[in-house]
Amino acid sequence: MSTAVLNETKAEAAFSGQAPIFDEFYAENKIIEYKRHRVRSHFLSRLNPGSHILELNSGTGEDAIFFAENGFEVHATDISTGMQKQLREKAQSLITTGLVSTELCSFTKLEELQQRGPYDAIFSNFGGLNCTKDLDKVLASFDDLLKPGGTVTLVIISKFSLWESLLLFKGKFKTATRRWFASKGYPAHIEGNWFTCWYYKPSYLVKRMQAKYRLTGLEGLCTIVPPSYIEHFADKSPALYRKLIKLEDRFKESWPWKYWGDYFIISFQKQ
C-alpha cells in the first residue's frame, strides 16, 4: 500500500468513526456557522442557476443539502463510508428527487469516478484536500470533469495562520509553529485515529492551475475572526466578535490578510 493510500485510509477511519456525532459536535459553534456562510456566499456568487456541482469531501452533507435546497444539483463524494451513510440518511428526500447523488470515491482517484459529468463547478470545503501531499495531481484531474467556463472553489488550510502564530505568546510553541515546519506533513488525529495533514500556500495552487484556469477569487478565512477551535470566543465576547467579523469582511481580500487566515478560499474559472 502506497504512503498516500495509507494516509487516506487512516483519515477515512478517523472521520468515519466521528460521523454519528459530527453534526451534533459542530451544531452550536458560531464561528463554524460564520465560516460556512462565508464559503457559501463566495461560491454562490460564482454559480449560474441550476449548476451541476461535484463536491469533494462532502462529509455528512451539510453543504450538499444547502446547495440542493437552493436549486443546484450536487454529486457528493467522500472516501468515508460513515460520512456517506450520514449524508444519505439526512438527504434522502433530495436524493429521491435527484438533486443530490452520492458516490464513495477518493479525491486522489477521480479517474475512477463513475458519474463524470462534466460539471459546472467543483467544490471542496474546510481543508479536506489537505489530507494529501499530492494536491497537484488532484488539481490536474479536474480537467476531464469540468466544463469550459466552469468554476473551481476550494477551501484550504493555509501554510501560515496569524491566530495560531499568536499562541507563541501563550507559551504554546508546538501549536504556534506546527505549520512552519511541516513541509513533510504534520500528524493530526481525531479521537486517537492518526493521519497526516499538509499545508499549502495560495501560490501553490495558482502555479499549478494558471495554464488552464483564471484566478477569480482569493479570501482569507479566520484571519481576523478567530479559528473555530478557540472555543466559546463568540459567546464570551459577542461585541468583540461582531467587530472582528466586520473587520474581516472589509479586509478578507486584501494583502496580507488574504494569506494569513486559518484557511483560504480560492476560486478559478476554466478557460
Stockholm file with secondary structure:
# STOCKHOLM 1.0

chainA/1-271         MSTAVLNETKAEAAFSGQAPIFDEFYAENKIIEYKRHRVRSHFLSRLNPGSHILELNSGTGEDAIFFAENGFEVHATDISTGMQKQLREKAQSLITTGLVSTELCSFTKLEELQQRGPYDAIFSNFGGLNCTKDLDKVLASFDDLLKPGGTVTLVIISKFSLWESLLLFKGKFKTATRRWFASKGYPAHIEGNWFTCWYYKPSYLVKRMQAKYRLTGLEGLCTIVPPSYIEHFADKSPALYRKLIKLEDRFKESWPWKYWGDYFIISFQKQ
#=GR chainA/1-271 SS CCHHHHHHHHHHHHHHHHHHHHHHHHTTCHHHHHHHHHHHHHHHTTCCTTCEEEEESCTTSHHHHHHHHTTCEEEEEESCHHHHHHHHHHTHHHHHTTSEEEEECCGGGGGGCSCCCCEEEEEECTTGGGGCSCHHHHHHTTTTTEEEEEEEEEEEEBSCCHHHHGGGGGTCHHHHHTTTTCTTCEEEEETTEEEEECCBCHHHHHHHHTTTEEEEEEEEESSSSCCTTSTTHHHHCHHHHHHHHHHHHHHTTSTTGGGSSSEEEEEEEEC
#=GC SS_cons         CCHHHHHHHHHHHHHHHHHHHHHHHHTTCHHHHHHHHHHHHHHHTTCCTTCEEEEESCTTSHHHHHHHHTTCEEEEEESCHHHHHHHHHHTHHHHHTTSEEEEECCGGGGGGCSCCCCEEEEEECTTGGGGCSCHHHHHHTTTTTEEEEEEEEEEEEBSCCHHHHGGGGGTCHHHHHTTTTCTTCEEEEETTEEEEECCBCHHHHHHHHTTTEEEEEEEEESSSSCCTTSTTHHHHCHHHHHHHHHHHHHHTTSTTGGGSSSEEEEEEEEC
//
